[in-house]
Amino acid sequence: MGAGTMGNGIAHVFAQWGHEVTLVDVAAEPLERARATIAKNLERQVRKGALTEADRDATLARIRMATERTAAAGAALVVEAVPEDLQLKADLLGDLGRIAPDAIVASNTSSISITALARHAAHPDRVIGMHFMNPVPVMKLVEVIRGLQTSDETTATVMELARALDKTPVEVNDSAGFVANRVLMPMINEAVYCVMEGVAAPEAVDTVMKLGMNHPMGPLALADLIGLDTCHAILEVLHADLGDKYRPCPLLGRYVAAGWLGRKSGRGFFDYSAA
């Protein structure tokens, strides 16, 4: 559910490892973009020798597109990757209780409580967090988040499934931001403060973190990749739950207000218009 950056990556990985996938979004246009992105990423894998042309074609053939939630009927697993909005996700989980009553529902939320989401589901014991990392076809980690109601059976099934996707699942308990974003987002936020307060230019901040801390990507380039709007939304959840140390930097909010969202909009802390 959701054909954006994370949704199309998740569909790609499941289809690559032999699963029949239905990718659902509210309109045809995001689905067309998703198919084009998946095809481009599969072609990159072929060029690198990681995938054969036959495997590429078979992967694409396993993905069908739909614009109605009812396409989830009969699914064994629904992965929710809609925007980071509690009400939107809650409404979806409520619908899925009627549409796919036997499915495990795995939320790819970056920060919202799995326990809070599960209260809106018909079967809270079958709701779990399955937090993939971006870009999904490349990154090995999957945070598997247990809500208060999540059953042992659901957790074991999702852990096993993640391993079958050639991922490394790490089980964590439900808390705002889980582990990945609880640690990552303060670093990104502080990097934005360094820019806002004139401590250093974005290029300098990222160079320090890459060369001094051995990070493969600087925090501001990473924020641009994640999406500045997504970073801001995650920080707002963390701020509400964990206090002022997670308050979003005002400059981050101004960039989001300006539509400077990072790679997906062509501009964030860096310029991607020529990419």
N, C-alpha and C positions, 0 to 999 in steps of 0.2 A: 504494500500500500504506500504509494508515493514514488514518483519517478524522477526525483531530483538527483543531486550529486550522490547521495548515499544510496537511495533506492535503486538507481540503475546499476551501481556497483554491486549491490547485494544480489540483484537479479542475475547479473553477469556471473558471479561466483557460483551461485546455486546451479545455474544452467550448465556451466562448465564442468561441474562435478556430477552431471547426469540427472538432475532433477527437472521435471516439467514445471515451468514457472509461468504464472500470470502476473504481469506488472500492471497495476491499476493506478490511474490518476484521474483528475476531474475533467480533463479535456484531451483532445487528440494531439495538440501542439507539444505539450511536455513529453508525451509518449513518443512522438516522432523524434524529438531531440534526444530522448533516452536511447532509442534504438540506434541513432547515428553515433552516439557516444560509445555504446557497447561495441558496435561494429569497428569503430576506430581503435578502441583499446584491444580488442581481439586481434586486429591486424598488427598492432604493435607487438603482441605476444608471438605472432607468427614470424615477424621479421627477426625477433630475438631468438628464435628457435625453441621457444617454450611451448609452442602449440603447433600442430599440423594444420594445413588448410582444411582437411576433412573435419578435424575437431572444431575448428572455427565455425564451419558451416553447420555442424550438428548443434553447437551451442546456441547459435542464433535461432535455429529451427525449434529449439525447446522453449523459446520465450514468445508468449502471445501477449497482446495488449488489450486492455479493456478500460472503459470509462465509468463503469458502474461497480459499486461495492459488492453487488450480488455475484460478481464473477468469482468471489472467494468461496462460494458454496462448494462444499465437499473437500475443502483444503484440509490437509493434515497439520500444516503450519502456516500461520500468517505472520509476516514480519512487517511491523508498522514503522514506516519511515516518513511520516507526514511532518510538516513544520513543528517547531518546538513550542507548542501551545497546549496547555493542559486541557482546555475545554474541547479543542479540536480532537485531541487524542481520546479524551473521555467519550465523546460522541461516537467516535469510530469503534471503540471497544464495546459500547452499548449495542451498536448495530451488528457487530460481529457475533455477539451472543445469539442473535436470531439467524444470521446468515450462515455461519460456520460453527455450530454449537459444539462440535467435537474437536475443534482445532486447538493446538497450543498457540497462544498469541505472544509473540516476542516483540518487545518495543526496542527500537534503536535509539531511544531518547538519550541525549547527552547529559541530562541533569535532572529530569523530573522524576519524582519518587515512583517506583514501581508499585509500592504499596498503595499510594494514592490513586494510581491508574487502575489497579486491580479491583478497587471497590465498585467501578463502573462496569465490570465484566460479569457475565452470567456464571462463569466458573473461575473465580479468583486464583484457585490453585493451579490453573493452567496459564497464568500470566507471568512473564519473566522478562528481564532485560537482556537483550542481545546487542551489545554496543560494539558495532564494527568501527574500525578506524579508516580514515580517508587517506589515500585512495584504496578502496576495498579490495580490488584484485591484487594489490601489492602487499598491503600491510597484514601481518600475521596475527595480531592480537584481536581477540574478541573478549570484551568484558561481559561476563555472564552474571547478571544481578538478580539475586533472590529477594523478592518482596516478602513481607511478613506471612502472606498466605501461600506463597509458592511451594508446591509439593516437592518432595525428594525425587519422585518419578519424573516430573517435568524438568527439574534441574539436570538429572542424569541424562535424559533424552537430548537436551540441548547441548550439554557438554560433549556428548558423543557425536552429535551432528556437526558441531563446530570442528572437531578433529577430522571428521570425514570430508570437510571442505578444505583440508590442509591448513587449518588455522590452529592457533594456540589459545584455547579458552582459559580464562582466569576467573574463578568464582569469587565474587565479592558480595557483601551485604548491602542492603538498600540504605543509602545516605546521599544527600544532595551532592551531585557531581561525581559520585562514586569515587574511584581512585584517579582515573586518568584526568578528568577535568578539574577535580578538586586541587590537583597539583599543578596542572598545566596553566589553567586560566589566570591564577595570580601572577605567573611569570609573564604571560602575554600582557596582562593589564599594566604591570610595572614597566614593561618595555614601552607601552603607549605613553605612560607618564613621563618617561625619559625624553620622548619626542616632544610632548606638550610643554614640558618645563625647560626645553632647550638644552638638555644635558648632552644630546648627540642627535645627529640625523639618523633616519631609519637605517640607511646602509651601514652606518657605524655601529649602531646597536646590534644589528644582526651579525656583523663581522666579529664583534667581541664574543658573542655567544657561540658562533661556529668555531672560531679559532681558539678561544680561551676555554670553552667548556666542552668542546668536541661534539657539539650538536650538528647533525647533518643539515639542518635548516634553521635559520634564525627565527625568533619568535614572531616577528612582524610578517615575514614571508609566510610563516605557518598560519598566522591569523588570516592573511589574505586567501590562503588556500582553503581554510575551513569556511570562511565567509565572515566578514566583520559583524553582520547582523546576527549570525548564529552565536558568535563569541559574546556579543552584547546580551543576547537572550539567556545564555548559560550563566553569565555573571549576575544577571538580575535574579535568577533562581537561587544561585549560591548566596547572594547578598541577603535575600529574604530569609533564607534558612540558617545561614551561618554567621551573619553579621557584617560589620562595616569593612572588614579587611577585603571583602569581595566587591565593594561598591565599584561599578564600572567607571573607568576614567572618562571625564567629560569629552575629551577629544574623540574617543571611540564612538560616543553617542552622536557627536557632530558629523563624523564621517558617515555613519549609518543614515542620519537625517539627510545628508547630501546625496545619498545613493551610491557612495563610494564603498562598495561591499567587498572589494578584493578581486580575485581573478574572474569571478562570474560576471562582474559588471565592467571589467576592463580597467578599473582603478581602485586601489586601496591605499596602503602605505607605499606601494610601488605601482608603476604604470605598466599595464598589460595590453595596451591598445594595439601594439604591433605583434602580439603573440598569435 
